[in-house]
Amino acid sequence: MDSSSGIAKSLTGIEGFDDLTLGGVPSGRPTLVCGSAGCGKTLFATTFLVHGARDYDEPGVFVTFEEQPADIAANVASLGFDVGGLIDRDLLAMEHIAIDPSEVAEIGDFDLEGIFLRLELAIDAIGAKRVVLDTIESLFSAFTNQAVLRAEIRRLFDWLKNKGMTTVITAERGDGTLTRQGLEEYVSDCVILLDHRVHNQISTRRMRIVKYRGTAHGTNEYPFLIDQDGFSVLPVSSLGLDHRVFDERVPSGVADLDDMIVGGGFHRGSSILVSGVAGSGKSSLSASFVHAAAVRGERAIYFSFEEAPGQIVRNMASIGLDFAPYVDRGLIRFVSARPTFYSLEMHLAIMLREVQKFDPQLVVLDPISAFMESGDRLEVQSMLLRMVDFLKTSGISSMFTHLMHSQEGAIVTDAGLSSLMDGWILMLNREANGEFNRELYLLKARGTAHSNQVREFVMSSSGIRLLPPYLGETGALTGSARRFEEAKTRRAEVARLAEVERSKAMIETRRRKAQAQIEALQAELDADEKELARVSKAETDYLRQAATDAYEMDVSRSGGNRSRLK
């Protein structure tokens, strides 16, 4: 919805709240902020007033009926709010109106004309556009005439509205009503309820917009934070399915895992679940993703709910992952907190704010199963669903590790997140021959073909390797059984090769022997051929010579008359 099509609004400067309300509180109208003690009403009002004066050129008047102005200025100084400087520049005015019930005698009717005069003078002095009244119950604490109280409250609200003041009025929550007087919520154009609740010894602050005249607004409860960064609201419940989609592949840091996926690696922006029993290598695999992102020059944030940052850095060094240089360069950030330290909503709000501040390309939550003790299954699933949607909408790749208590039977997760994930890596520990061996199975990879093989997961000082399956006579083998079978196969291969070499040598010997025999017979054959040629030539020479001798004999007998022989 476009806020320009509705009523005019004034930005509060409160992170998340202005987005949730599509522009802030209604301009020129009263907004009631109610809640119990300690829920953050005064801080909300102060933030609204300071941001208006400092950032939006709207001077403001702060009327306090309880705390001294100096105390309020000191309280918000740690947030970077220089109240004194704004007062010196006539951008902010503070009025303290103290009403002590012990000093007030209620005689007849009363009205607020005196307060109207003081407020009007302060507004005109600085040209105020914003007003804060904190808290309104103190104004009427000394009076018991309910009819007059209600009439004066209505008149106060109307007076502020007629002056065109964008007003935030804080009020204590009543018994069965939003406020003690039970009227303020009806005459206010916007009512915001702040709640500070404790469940299972865990504190949670939540906000709900009870009503907002003339405009659409979120109606769910939203967690909000009060810390060193001030008052911030994260309207995560309104996230939808408008996710960014990428064709780019992101390496995992484990080359063998990337080879199992056609195209190499998961798509950027994917949500990947890594589940397995204790000691199966979930954290190590996640750390490989983080290290690979840092090597590429991308930022990664690692939320750990079981280990301290220093412990993670030390442990990962044992498998060849040196995080320290990338932590120093600001590419890797660790955020560690016990799941029971905050409520589920507070954890979610902190994580989302940390992601927004750090702007990473990869986020790891290790492990999400640690939240199962912090709430029921539906609450945990809702919290993690919103985290997944936020990361996917932002185009951030994410990994969620999950501890499985058993790897027998159906493959499910306690948090019920498997259907939300784009990828699911199952880590297994198999016992065989007196030892446990790790295995990895890529159970799911949306949008891409992938291997269906179970790979042996091996960690060493040089990193992580996934060995291809080895099938023995009794099935797939891992660990020492695999090494024994491989050694047995190598020995058999050596013996086979030796037998082949022996057979080759014997054949070669017989071949050489036969060749020698062939050569000897050939030599005899050549000698016989020569002898035959010699005999034939001798016979020819003999016949020729005999013919010559006979001719010479005939000549001699004819007395030398050769013609007679013709």
FIDO-351090 format. One line per field, with one value per residue (C-alpha): residue number from 0; x, y, z. Coordinates in Angstrom, 3 decimals, always signed. Example, Ala and Ser with C-alpha at 12.3 -4.5 7.8 and 13.67 -1.06 7.14 Angstrom:
<nodes>
num	[0_1] $
c1	[+12.300_+13.670] $
c2	[-4.500_-1.060] $
c3	[+7.800_+7.140] $
</nodes>
This chain:
<nodes>
num	[0_1_2_3_4_5_6_7_8_9_10_11_12_13_14_15_16_17_18_19_20_21_22_23_24_25_26_27_28_29_30_31_32_33_34_35_36_37_38_39_40_41_42_43_44_45_46_47_48_49_50_51_52_53_54_55_56_57_58_59_60_61_62_63_64_65_66_67_68_69_70_71_72_73_74_75_76_77_78_79_80_81_82_83_84_85_86_87_88_89_90_91_92_93_94_95_96_97_98_99_100_101_102_103_104_105_106_107_108_109_110_111_112_113_114_115_116_117_118_119_120_121_122_123_124_125_126_127_128_129_130_131_132_133_134_135_136_137_138_139_140_141_142_143_144_145_146_147_148_149_150_151_152_153_154_155_156_157_158_159_160_161_162_163_164_165_166_167_168_169_170_171_172_173_174_175_176_177_178_179_180_181_182_183_184_185_186_187_188_189_190_191_192_193_194_195_196_197_198_199_200_201_202_203_204_205_206_207_208_209_210_211_212_213_214_215_216_217_218_219_220_221_222_223_224_225_226_227_228_229_230_231_232_233_234_235_236_237_238_239_240_241_242_243_244_245_246_247_248_249_250_251_252_253_254_255_256_257_258_259_260_261_262_263_264_265_266_267_268_269_270_271_272_273_274_275_276_277_278_279_280_281_282_283_284_285_286_287_288_289_290_291_292_293_294_295_296_297_298_299_300_301_302_303_304_305_306_307_308_309_310_311_312_313_314_315_316_317_318_319_320_321_322_323_324_325_326_327_328_329_330_331_332_333_334_335_336_337_338_339_340_341_342_343_344_345_346_347_348_349_350_351_352_353_354_355_356_357_358_359_360_361_362_363_364_365_366_367_368_369_370_371_372_373_374_375_376_377_378_379_380_381_382_383_384_385_386_387_388_389_390_391_392_393_394_395_396_397_398_399_400_401_402_403_404_405_406_407_408_409_410_411_412_413_414_415_416_417_418_419_420_421_422_423_424_425_426_427_428_429_430_431_432_433_434_435_436_437_438_439_440_441_442_443_444_445_446_447_448_449_450_451_452_453_454_455_456_457_458_459_460_461_462_463_464_465_466_467_468_469_470_471_472_473_474_475_476_477_478_479_480_481_482_483_484_485_486_487_488_489_490_491_492_493_494_495_496_497_498_499_500_501_502_503_504_505_506_507_508_509_510_511_512_513_514_515_516_517_518_519_520_521_522_523_524_525_526_527_528_529_530_531_532_533_534_535_536_537_538_539_540_541_542_543_544_545_546_547_548_549_550_551_552_553_554_555_556_557_558_559_560_561_562_563_564_565] $
c1	[+0.000_+1.260_+1.226_+0.724_-2.865_-3.798_-3.327_-0.152_+2.472_+5.556_+8.644_+9.750_+13.278_+12.708_+14.194_+11.506_+8.566_+8.318_+8.311_+5.702_+3.366_+4.168_+5.519_+5.409_+2.805_-0.102_+0.908_-0.950_-2.742_-2.229_-0.578_-0.902_+1.971_+0.850_+2.337_+3.550_+6.585_+9.927_+8.554_+10.198_+7.482_+9.696_+12.491_+10.031_+8.765_+12.263_+13.467_+10.466_+11.140_+14.937_+14.818_+12.157_+14.278_+17.597_+16.730_+13.347_+13.394_+10.500_+11.317_+9.643_+8.502_+8.972_+6.623_+7.537_+5.373_+7.715_+11.445_+13.597_+14.714_+18.358_+17.734_+16.031_+18.890_+21.437_+19.474_+19.494_+23.028_+24.434_+22.339_+24.015_+21.135_+22.559_+19.470_+21.402_+22.718_+19.234_+17.904_+20.722_+19.822_+16.119_+15.191_+13.981_+12.294_+11.691_+9.045_+8.839_+5.419_+5.460_+2.181_+2.489_-0.817_+0.117_+0.267_-2.980_-6.435_-9.325_-12.050_-14.776_-14.010_-10.638_-9.230_-5.899_-5.753_-2.481_-0.842_-2.273_-0.636_+2.788_+2.604_+1.532_+4.364_+6.923_+5.478_+5.504_+9.014_+10.677_+8.004_+7.415_+5.807_+6.031_+4.979_+5.569_+3.582_+5.214_+3.224_-0.355_-1.399_+0.832_-1.169_-4.351_-2.859_-4.133_-7.756_-10.565_-13.451_-13.625_-16.099_-13.896_-10.814_-12.327_-13.569_-10.166_-8.341_-10.610_-10.127_-6.348_-6.316_-8.581_-6.462_-3.268_-5.032_-6.345_-2.818_-1.658_+0.843_+2.111_+1.891_+3.087_+1.453_+2.693_+0.366_+0.520_-1.512_-4.701_-6.446_-8.419_-7.917_-5.059_-4.764_-5.733_-8.417_-9.764_-10.460_-7.170_-7.225_-10.576_-9.707_-6.230_-5.850_-3.074_-2.603_+0.617_+0.848_+4.271_+4.546_+7.307_+6.630_+8.568_+8.063_+10.193_+12.448_+13.092_+12.201_+10.659_+9.582_+6.860_+4.897_+1.390_-0.411_-3.871_-5.381_-4.344_-7.135_-7.145_-4.395_-3.421_-0.912_+0.530_-1.623_+0.683_+2.972_+6.496_+9.627_+11.605_+14.993_+16.283_+20.053_+23.075_+21.631_+18.375_+14.812_+14.372_+11.486_+11.767_+8.430_+9.511_+6.047_+4.998_+7.634_+6.245_+7.486_+8.970_+12.382_+15.315_+16.415_+19.977_+21.540_+25.011_+26.604_+28.440_+31.297_+31.003_+34.700_+34.581_+35.438_+34.105_+30.717_+30.551_+31.305_+28.229_+26.041_+25.658_+26.947_+29.159_+27.837_+24.474_+22.675_+23.356_+20.585_+19.840_+18.873_+20.753_+19.981_+22.803_+21.438_+23.105_+23.899_+26.503_+30.053_+29.048_+30.786_+27.929_+29.820_+32.959_+31.035_+29.353_+32.717_+34.013_+31.220_+32.132_+35.845_+35.223_+33.060_+35.798_+38.425_+36.219_+36.167_+32.555_+31.285_+29.883_+28.282_+28.314_+25.667_+26.796_+24.528_+26.901_+30.508_+32.430_+34.093_+37.614_+36.767_+35.389_+38.512_+40.755_+38.775_+38.522_+42.279_+42.640_+41.040_+43.063_+40.598_+42.392_+39.682_+41.859_+43.015_+39.481_+38.100_+40.733_+39.795_+36.132_+34.994_+33.895_+31.899_+30.964_+27.934_+27.586_+24.745_+23.054_+19.506_+18.182_+19.786_+16.973_+13.471_+12.879_+11.576_+14.502_+16.976_+15.277_+15.303_+18.981_+19.971_+18.058_+19.518_+23.046_+22.514_+21.239_+24.241_+26.898_+25.309_+26.804_+26.543_+26.385_+24.747_+25.193_+22.998_+24.646_+22.602_+18.914_+17.948_+19.282_+16.111_+13.828_+14.153_+13.257_+9.699_+7.289_+7.746_+5.357_+7.037_+10.475_+9.264_+7.648_+10.803_+13.042_+10.571_+10.770_+14.559_+14.620_+12.224_+14.234_+17.509_+16.014_+14.296_+17.675_+19.423_+21.670_+22.852_+22.284_+23.134_+21.215_+22.711_+20.388_+21.239_+19.417_+18.971_+18.767_+19.521_+17.280_+13.800_+12.227_+14.521_+12.900_+13.921_+12.543_+11.920_+10.130_+12.168_+13.174_+10.399_+11.535_+15.092_+16.562_+19.246_+19.478_+22.739_+22.439_+25.452_+25.660_+27.798_+28.006_+29.363_+31.155_+33.962_+34.242_+34.540_+32.384_+32.830_+31.267_+29.164_+27.487_+24.374_+22.978_+19.321_+17.966_+19.121_+16.312_+16.720_+19.702_+20.617_+22.859_+24.534_+22.560_+25.683_+26.594_+30.127_+32.560_+33.231_+36.904_+38.424_+42.152_+44.616_+44.401_+40.631_+37.526_+37.312_+34.374_+35.519_+33.508_+31.602_+33.562_+31.511_+32.851_+31.393_+29.151_+28.132_+29.532_+32.599_+34.043_+36.866_+39.281_+37.037_+37.394_+41.150_+41.478_+39.484_+41.497_+44.768_+43.447_+42.548_+45.979_+47.684_+45.552_+46.421_+50.137_+49.897_+47.936_+50.477_+53.339_+51.598_+51.138_+54.814_+55.833_+53.618_+55.035_+58.589_+57.851_+56.209_+59.106_+61.562_+59.633_+59.366_+63.102_+63.779_+61.474_+63.023_+66.475_+65.249_+63.746_+67.004_+68.995_+66.685_+66.869_+70.655_+70.570_+68.123_+70.402_+73.404_+71.448_+70.432_+74.060_+75.174_+72.496_+73.556_+77.182_+76.334_+74.176_+76.920_+79.504_+77.269_+76.800_+80.532_+81.200_+78.836_+80.165_+83.699_+82.863_+81.293_+84.375_+86.664_+84.614_+84.763_+88.466_+88.818_+86.900_+88.994_+92.101_+90.845_+89.941_+93.390_+92.537_+89.959_+87.160_+84.973_+84.636_+83.143_+80.382] $
c2	[+0.000_+3.480_+5.713_+8.763_+7.644_+7.851_+10.320_+12.357_+10.699_+11.770_+9.588_+8.592_+7.545_+4.264_+1.469_-0.889_+1.013_+3.462_+0.551_-1.277_+1.738_+2.765_+6.133_+6.611_+8.157_+10.288_+13.914_+16.523_+13.878_+12.281_+8.895_+6.960_+4.710_+2.603_-0.236_-1.379_-0.006_-0.662_-1.515_+1.465_+4.125_+7.080_+5.908_+5.547_+9.077_+10.534_+8.865_+10.249_+13.752_+13.804_+12.408_+14.960_+17.848_+16.529_+14.810_+16.031_+19.772_+19.447_+21.046_+19.448_+20.009_+17.351_+17.704_+15.383_+14.869_+12.414_+12.561_+15.626_+16.881_+16.447_+12.789_+12.147_+13.843_+11.704_+8.520_+8.934_+10.359_+6.820_+6.455_+9.439_+11.824_+15.255_+16.683_+19.608_+20.617_+20.515_+22.683_+25.209_+25.400_+25.944_+22.652_+21.091_+22.380_+20.483_+21.326_+19.625_+19.889_+18.278_+17.517_+16.256_+14.773_+15.648_+19.320_+19.439_+19.947_+18.984_+21.616_+21.821_+21.498_+22.002_+22.380_+22.327_+25.950_+26.521_+23.584_+24.694_+28.107_+26.656_+24.205_+26.904_+29.201_+26.401_+25.489_+29.089_+29.733_+27.217_+26.753_+23.176_+20.584_+17.676_+17.243_+14.485_+14.126_+11.642_+10.211_+11.392_+9.476_+11.698_+14.690_+13.336_+11.422_+13.948_+13.975_+11.516_+13.057_+10.652_+12.711_+15.790_+13.695_+12.231_+15.603_+17.215_+14.341_+14.698_+18.464_+18.047_+15.719_+18.013_+21.034_+19.338_+18.216_+21.706_+23.073_+20.610_+19.004_+15.540_+14.232_+11.124_+10.583_+7.847_+6.128_+3.339_+0.256_-0.158_-3.154_-4.685_-1.577_-0.221_+2.808_+3.557_+6.056_+3.814_+6.814_+7.779_+4.840_+5.925_+9.563_+8.784_+8.332_+5.781_+3.445_+1.495_-1.140_-2.030_-5.230_-6.534_-10.138_-12.912_-16.576_-19.388_-16.738_-15.223_-11.581_-10.415_-6.988_-6.848_-4.179_-4.221_-1.465_-1.657_+0.858_+3.351_+5.451_+6.088_+3.702_+0.068_-1.280_-4.492_-6.073_-8.773_-8.582_-7.574_-7.928_-4.802_-4.117_-1.567_-1.609_+0.514_+1.229_+2.551_+1.525_-0.694_-2.751_-5.559_-6.258_-9.710_-11.266_-9.476_-11.147_-13.043_-15.242_-12.513_-14.167_-13.242_-16.014_-16.501_-18.739_-18.190_-21.161_-20.729_-23.126_-24.856_-24.998_-28.800_-29.630_-33.181_-31.868_-29.414_-32.281_-34.106_-31.270_-30.861_-27.372_-27.277_-25.869_-24.592_-21.611_-18.287_-17.373_-21.015_-22.151_-25.314_-27.607_-29.732_-32.333_-35.194_-36.744_-35.352_-35.474_-36.100_-32.945_-30.438_-27.461_-28.314_-28.435_-25.123_-23.599_-24.693_-22.709_-19.664_-19.963_-20.370_-17.221_-15.231_-16.501_-15.148_-11.773_-12.126_-11.388_-14.159_-14.071_-17.152_-17.365_-19.927_-21.087_-23.604_-22.449_-19.244_-17.507_-18.265_-21.929_-22.102_-20.455_-22.861_-25.971_-25.184_-24.644_-28.411_-29.090_-26.483_-23.559_-20.413_-17.921_-15.379_-13.316_-13.000_-12.050_-9.314_-8.057_-7.896_-10.591_-13.070_-12.156_-14.465_-13.850_-16.279_-16.455_-19.204_-19.941_-19.407_-15.975_-14.348_-15.255_-16.690_-13.365_-11.502_-13.913_-13.403_-9.628_-9.584_-11.878_-9.886_-6.632_-8.072_-9.272_-5.852_-4.135_-6.539_-7.086_-10.575_-12.879_-15.989_-16.631_-19.732_-20.706_-23.459_-25.265_-24.382_-27.425_-25.567_-23.443_-26.397_-25.889_-22.189_-22.679_-25.140_-26.572_-24.160_-21.096_-22.304_-23.139_-19.717_-17.949_-19.900_-19.550_-15.793_-15.982_-18.120_-15.779_-12.718_-14.198_-15.463_-12.123_-10.437_-12.879_-14.197_-17.811_-19.548_-22.747_-24.172_-27.031_-29.337_-31.964_-35.256_-37.445_-40.595_-41.554_-44.571_-44.601_-41.575_-38.705_-35.652_-32.565_-31.364_-27.893_-29.202_-27.044_-29.594_-28.580_-24.939_-25.723_-25.631_-28.110_-30.802_-32.480_-35.504_-36.361_-39.921_-41.845_-45.553_-48.196_-51.088_-53.373_-51.630_-48.051_-45.096_-43.589_-40.422_-40.384_-37.655_-37.928_-35.086_-35.685_-32.674_-29.963_-27.997_-26.932_-29.111_-32.732_-34.230_-37.475_-40.050_-41.690_-41.885_-40.523_-41.174_-37.890_-37.570_-34.646_-34.072_-31.210_-30.611_-30.138_-32.156_-34.893_-36.962_-40.380_-42.093_-45.215_-48.457_-51.588_-54.792_-58.280_-57.405_-53.904_-50.397_-50.238_-47.365_-46.744_-49.555_-52.105_-50.086_-49.742_-53.475_-54.330_-51.849_-53.384_-56.853_-55.759_-54.181_-57.390_-59.426_-57.030_-57.326_-61.136_-61.002_-58.717_-60.995_-64.020_-62.150_-61.208_-64.832_-66.094_-63.472_-64.544_-68.207_-67.457_-65.247_-68.045_-70.533_-68.023_-67.366_-71.132_-71.720_-68.807_-70.310_-73.614_-71.856_-70.022_-73.311_-75.051_-72.012_-72.188_-75.894_-75.101_-72.336_-74.718_-77.369_-74.754_-73.744_-77.355_-78.018_-74.980_-76.090_-79.601_-78.227_-75.866_-78.625_-80.853_-78.087_-77.371_-81.036_-81.482_-78.395_-79.540_-83.061_-81.600_-79.501_-82.433_-84.608_-81.930_-81.541_-85.313_-85.420_-82.663_-84.483_-87.668_-85.909_-84.576_-81.103_-80.775_-79.066_-78.871_-82.616_-82.529_-80.231] $
c3	[+0.000_-0.865_+2.179_-0.033_-0.695_+3.009_+5.837_+6.276_+8.468_+10.362_+10.501_+13.971_+13.043_+14.892_+12.812_+11.565_+13.034_+10.143_+7.690_+9.721_+9.764_+6.172_+7.226_+10.997_+13.305_+12.006_+11.433_+13.443_+15.499_+18.922_+19.228_+22.455_+23.557_+26.495_+28.475_+31.852_+33.664_+31.992_+28.557_+26.783_+26.497_+27.402_+25.111_+22.221_+22.805_+23.171_+19.998_+18.119_+19.391_+18.908_+15.376_+14.455_+15.694_+14.429_+11.152_+9.907_+10.733_+13.173_+16.562_+19.539_+23.106_+25.766_+28.751_+31.599_+34.632_+36.384_+35.575_+35.647_+32.179_+33.161_+34.009_+30.675_+28.795_+30.670_+30.044_+26.240_+25.926_+25.539_+22.382_+20.757_+21.496_+22.348_+24.037_+25.498_+22.091_+20.583_+23.404_+22.856_+19.156_+19.951_+18.305_+21.511_+24.659_+27.878_+30.440_+33.821_+35.450_+38.884_+40.604_+44.161_+45.396_+48.982_+48.070_+46.093_+47.590_+45.340_+45.785_+43.132_+39.446_+37.834_+34.324_+32.480_+31.368_+33.182_+31.430_+28.088_+28.573_+29.440_+26.548_+24.103_+25.154_+24.691_+21.273_+20.050_+21.408_+19.107_+16.448_+17.563_+15.307_+17.738_+21.345_+23.895_+27.134_+29.539_+31.353_+31.388_+34.553_+36.647_+35.501_+37.125_+40.025_+42.562_+41.378_+41.808_+39.873_+36.947_+34.919_+35.038_+34.327_+31.193_+29.962_+30.464_+28.757_+25.735_+25.746_+25.918_+22.948_+20.938_+21.807_+20.580_+17.419_+16.719_+17.148_+14.466_+16.809_+16.020_+19.554_+21.361_+24.729_+27.053_+29.501_+32.040_+31.285_+33.287_+34.838_+31.970_+29.816_+27.753_+30.051_+33.612_+32.624_+29.851_+27.600_+25.999_+23.596_+22.225_+21.519_+20.099_+16.357_+16.832_+19.776_+20.276_+22.990_+24.362_+26.346_+28.585_+29.488_+31.206_+30.322_+31.710_+33.267_+29.828_+29.170_+25.903_+24.689_+22.035_+20.241_+18.806_+16.916_+18.447_+16.067_+13.411_+11.950_+8.223_+7.136_+6.877_+9.384_+10.709_+13.394_+14.716_+17.706_+16.807_+18.915_+19.597_+21.127_+23.576_+23.683_+22.851_+19.406_+20.818_+20.120_+17.064_+15.720_+13.201_+11.466_+10.402_+10.568_+7.400_+5.257_+2.274_-0.554_-2.723_-2.773_-4.978_-7.362_-8.636_-11.265_-9.829_-8.066_-4.779_-3.925_-0.580_+0.228_-0.136_-3.741_-3.466_-2.305_-5.207_-7.592_-6.300_-7.650_-11.403_-12.138_-9.030_-5.752_-4.530_-6.029_-4.356_-1.939_-1.107_+2.371_+3.292_+6.202_+7.622_+10.018_+11.822_+15.157_+17.536_+16.192_+12.593_+11.295_+10.938_+12.336_+10.383_+7.123_+7.907_+8.760_+5.354_+3.702_+5.806_+5.063_+1.333_+1.309_+3.060_+0.602_-2.218_-0.465_+0.705_+4.203_+6.382_+9.810_+12.055_+14.790_+17.340_+20.147_+21.747_+21.208_+21.847_+18.858_+20.083_+20.485_+16.936_+15.508_+17.419_+16.521_+12.834_+12.603_+13.194_+9.796_+7.923_+8.193_+9.398_+10.320_+12.134_+9.087_+7.764_+11.178_+11.398_+7.917_+8.874_+6.448_+9.139_+12.208_+15.063_+17.271_+20.173_+22.690_+24.657_+23.410_+26.953_+27.231_+25.216_+24.159_+20.695_+19.403_+20.904_+19.343_+16.001_+16.325_+17.301_+14.442_+11.866_+13.098_+13.072_+9.496_+8.435_+10.024_+8.704_+5.255_+4.676_+1.681_+3.911_+7.285_+9.457_+12.421_+14.461_+15.696_+15.377_+17.441_+20.500_+20.430_+21.048_+24.810_+24.534_+23.274_+21.797_+18.317_+16.585_+18.112_+17.074_+13.590_+13.248_+14.355_+12.003_+9.133_+9.423_+9.523_+6.371_+4.566_+5.556_+4.302_+1.043_+0.396_+0.922_-1.438_+1.340_+1.298_+4.621_+6.458_+9.402_+11.381_+13.271_+15.860_+15.303_+18.341_+16.243_+12.659_+12.692_+11.194_+9.503_+8.585_+10.187_+12.145_+15.470_+14.065_+10.962_+8.584_+5.967_+3.554_+3.696_+2.664_-0.839_+0.129_+2.783_+3.719_+5.970_+8.134_+9.463_+11.947_+11.135_+13.518_+11.856_+12.991_+16.336_+15.040_+13.991_+10.566_+9.183_+6.037_+4.003_+1.880_-0.243_+0.465_-1.404_-3.821_-5.405_-9.005_-9.868_-10.444_-7.790_-6.793_-4.851_-3.431_+0.239_+0.596_+3.420_+5.231_+6.188_+8.116_+8.418_+8.845_+5.102_+5.102_+4.345_+1.723_+0.557_-0.567_-3.317_-2.214_-1.998_-2.557_-1.064_-1.083_+1.878_+0.712_+1.038_+3.283_+5.296_+7.738_+8.558_+6.812_+3.651_+4.112_+4.837_+1.718_-0.331_+0.976_+0.222_-3.280_-3.734_-2.598_-4.971_-7.744_-6.964_-7.036_-10.287_-11.872_-10.668_-12.214_-15.440_-15.470_-14.772_-17.586_-19.902_-18.989_-19.631_-22.949_-23.920_-23.053_-25.170_-27.913_-27.872_-27.800_-30.746_-32.534_-31.982_-33.358_-36.330_-36.916_-36.682_-39.162_-41.407_-41.254_-42.185_-44.959_-46.229_-46.090_-48.021_-50.586_-50.987_-51.243_-53.832_-55.799_-55.597_-56.743_-59.564_-60.678_-60.435_-62.542_-65.107_-65.204_-65.491_-68.416_-70.145_-69.628_-70.816_-73.948_-74.579_-74.013_-76.379_-79.025_-78.635_-78.905_-82.137_-83.585_-82.663_-84.315_-87.547_-88.043_-87.245_-89.973_-88.149_-91.158_-91.267_-87.839_-88.925] $
</nodes>
